Amino acid sequence: MPRLRHIALSVKDIDRAADFYCAAFGMRRSAKSEGPTAHRIYLSDGVINLALLQYKSEVGSGLADTGFAGPHHFGFVVDDLNEAGAAIEAAGGQYFFDLGAPGEEGFERKFRDPDGIIFDINTTGWPLEFDDTAEP
């Protein structure tokens, strides 16, 4: 059964955004890191992962304007990547982008729904290694 576990925001100032969500909602945060497509900080309330992303380019983001701020995509944890992908495509979704390679930590397979909204799936969830030294 797919489970919604990930919401990603494109932000202009990743540190300011992380400080805000931690202070306002008591979320825990990971250390800031750099992935192939974006600088990122993951926050969590213990169930949902909130990814704050400062994109580098259109590659992987689909954004011509990397200064865009707002909801970018959401993600589901699925039991079987291929089965879920087939169901998505049968329902009218389209493959968009693989972030990483299957089996790698943090791997995501991204799709677009019939309205073009981006979402991703993976089988392991999103990293929640918290930085307990960061200020809330």
FENUR-V575822 format. One record per residue. N is the residue number from 0. RES is the residue in three letters. PHI is phi in whole degrees, -180 to 180 (none if undefined). PSI is psi in whole degrees, 0 to 359 (none if undefined). OMEGA is omega in whole degrees, 0 to 359 (999 if undefined). Layout:
n = <N,N>
res = <RES,RES>
phi = <PHI,PHI>
psi = <PSI,PSI>
omega = <OMEGA,OMEGA>
This chain:
n = <0,1,2,3,4,5,6,7,8,9,10,11,12,13,14,15,16,17,18,19,20,21,22,23,24,25,26,27,28,29,30,31,32,33,34,35,36,37,38,39,40,41,42,43,44,45,46,47,48,49,50,51,52,53,54,55,56,57,58,59,60,61,62,63,64,65,66,67,68,69,70,71,72,73,74,75,76,77,78,79,80,81,82,83,84,85,86,87,88,89,90,91,92,93,94,95,96,97,98,99,100,101,102,103,104,105,106,107,108,109,110,111,112,113,114,115,116,117,118,119,120,121,122,123,124,125,126,127,128,129,130,131,132,133,134,135>
res = <MET,PRO,ARG,LEU,ARG,HIS,ILE,ALA,LEU,SER,VAL,LYS,ASP,ILE,ASP,ARG,ALA,ALA,ASP,PHE,TYR,CYS,ALA,ALA,PHE,GLY,MET,ARG,ARG,SER,ALA,LYS,SER,GLU,GLY,PRO,THR,ALA,HIS,ARG,ILE,TYR,LEU,SER,ASP,GLY,VAL,ILE,ASN,LEU,ALA,LEU,LEU,GLN,TYR,LYS,SER,GLU,VAL,GLY,SER,GLY,LEU,ALA,ASP,THR,GLY,PHE,ALA,GLY,PRO,HIS,HIS,PHE,GLY,PHE,VAL,VAL,ASP,ASP,LEU,ASN,GLU,ALA,GLY,ALA,ALA,ILE,GLU,ALA,ALA,GLY,GLY,GLN,TYR,PHE,PHE,ASP,LEU,GLY,ALA,PRO,GLY,GLU,GLU,GLY,PHE,GLU,ARG,LYS,PHE,ARG,ASP,PRO,ASP,GLY,ILE,ILE,PHE,ASP,ILE,ASN,THR,THR,GLY,TRP,PRO,LEU,GLU,PHE,ASP,ASP,THR,ALA,GLU,PRO>
phi = <none,-61,-130,-69,-139,-150,-129,-118,-113,-88,-125,-87,-131,-63,-69,-62,-64,-62,-59,-61,-67,-70,-70,-76,-125,67,-74,-93,-126,-89,-69,-70,-140,-121,-102,-65,-114,-161,-81,-148,-135,-101,-120,-151,-98,104,-125,-100,-96,-107,-94,-100,-124,-114,-69,-91,-162,-73,-64,81,-97,72,-102,-70,-107,-73,-88,-61,-124,151,-60,-113,-161,-138,-140,-116,-88,-123,-78,-137,-61,-69,-63,-65,-61,-65,-65,-63,-67,-65,-85,111,-79,-128,-58,-120,-169,-101,-101,87,-120,-51,95,-78,-61,82,-59,-136,-108,-101,-132,-119,-80,-59,-94,90,-74,-84,-147,-133,-132,-157,-107,-118,86,-115,-61,-130,-86,-84,-101,-73,-89,-72,-68,-73>
psi = <120,143,126,121,4,128,132,132,136,125,158,324,100,321,316,317,316,315,318,306,328,316,318,326,4,26,153,151,153,170,153,138,170,123,183,335,344,158,145,149,130,135,156,149,5,344,307,138,126,112,125,122,132,97,149,327,187,339,121,339,330,10,120,330,101,356,2,137,130,184,135,310,175,166,150,140,129,160,323,116,313,319,315,318,319,319,321,312,323,331,355,3,161,136,140,308,140,127,106,193,146,136,339,149,134,4,137,139,120,143,168,139,179,340,2,4,132,138,162,163,151,174,356,351,190,150,133,49,108,148,91,356,347,144,139,none>
omega = <177,180,177,183,191,173,183,176,170,185,179,181,189,181,178,180,180,179,180,184,177,181,185,188,177,181,174,185,172,171,175,178,179,176,182,183,187,164,187,169,177,176,177,171,182,178,182,176,174,180,173,186,173,188,180,184,179,181,179,180,185,183,174,180,181,175,179,174,178,178,180,179,176,185,178,167,181,180,184,184,183,179,179,179,178,179,179,181,178,180,178,176,179,175,180,192,170,174,185,180,178,181,177,176,178,180,176,171,186,178,169,176,182,176,179,180,183,171,179,177,169,183,186,186,184,185,178,174,189,175,183,177,181,177,176,999>
